Amino acid sequence: MIRFLPVRIGAVFALVSALHCHADTGGVLHWKCSTQGSPWSDRPDVAMSEKVPVPAAPRALVLVESRRREQVIDGWGGCFNERGWKAMEVLSPSEREKLLRNLFDVKEGLNLNINRTPIGASDYAITLYSLDESPGDFTMQHFSIDRDKERLIPYIKAALAVRPDMKLWGVPWSPPSWMKDNNNLVAGKIKDDDQTLDALALYFVRYVQAYKATGVEINMVMPQNEPNIASNYTSCLWTGEQMAKFVGYHLGPAFRKQNLTTSIFLGTFNDSGRGGYAFWVGPSMQDPTVRQYVGGIGCQWSGATTMAETHFLFPDLKVIQSEAECGKPNTNDWAFGEKQFELAKKWFGAGASVNTIWNLVLDETGLSTANWAQCSPVVVDSKTKAVTYTPFYYCYKHFAHYVHPGAHVLAAQSSWGDKVAFVNPDGEVVVVMGNSSDTDGAIALNIDGRQSDVVTLPAHSFNTFTLPAR
């Protein structure tokens, strides 16, 4: 006997309609938007269509092709500094942990996985110091990280508690003062005689070993922060030739002799004016003895040309953006967040595989040892204990929260300039877009031939669109 089950005609039409709609849309874009009045808000999903619609109104079309892949993204980071931990010391343990999660946690925060720490004092140390200020101590008998155990290592370990797989790299703002021609931690030039450079290499070896003894692994080092600036805080002048000599004939062999697996990058280069690649990187890459030890380069501030030239000549060499610009003074306003968006575009365009914030947390003054008030993603008021997440934080989160290690930068084309596209390892496409104008902007996204409905980006906004893999 054949039995016919009762069926509601409306339900059939609804099911057929749903299937037809799914076939036409090609999925949906998920949209996160931040404005000054409403940061980090969910906007309605945006329908995608396999059939490219005829536009009903003027709009900018953003073309993204997930098969046209550029450099791999290794991750995102920031710098640990003593003044950052001091700012957080006024918070309760639970509030401090919440703040750290908002920086380092994969699900909640900025997803920071490759972070920087100074070797000795940066300009955001409480006071200036190195790890061996005993003149003529070529064998590092007086080397000590006791100062770092006060604030710097606790800061790093608190981050590791949130992000155990975090990688760490170190760079000095100045070597010990007696290794410089002016015998001072401030300004001066590196002495490049063999005895001094051997001692400096041993200084790096002791640093990596001492940190490992505390449970902190140093994955990579660079010889000198901003080697072309003699500032009014810890700093030291180098040339590209001096850095090549140090890496290839002193530091590299010293690491190899001690069986250290810590990588050596050139940098951090903050200026391209002296000749870019030719001045800063060429002397190392043209010498096979040096080249074998070079794992990559780090660039910041005005060093984008040096990075782009190096990436062009050596596309397989890692190039990382090692420090974000910090503002002057510490306005921490929306305009500064928009500036960071423009800078991110610049560095990804130059080939960067890592994007690094400078100070992550500062108090309300933002002051350095040189009395330079700078911006930061998070501000802790030392008097009220209020924690503020600045526009810089939300700008960065629109990138770092969504783009995972192993992602690729994607080719994207449009008359709309404020855009960077990525594809995650699982095939998810991420498009980060800004609107820095005073008026709303109409756009549509075309990703691998699937096109979205028209979307209106609010004036002065950051936006992230994600399209799950098919």
PyMOL commands that set and color helices and strands:
alter all, ss='L'
color gray80, all
select helices_A, chain A and resi 9-25+82-88+93-104+152-162+177-179+194-213+240-257+277-280+282-285+288-291+304-313+334-350+391-400
alter helices_A, ss='H'
color red, helices_A
select strands_A, chain A and resi 28-35+41-49+60-73+75-79+114-118+167-171+220-221+263-271+294-302+318-323+354-359+361-363+378-380+387-389+407-413+419-423+429-435+441-447+450-452+455-457+461-467
alter strands_A, ss='S'
color yellow, strands_A
deselect
rebuild
show_as cartoon
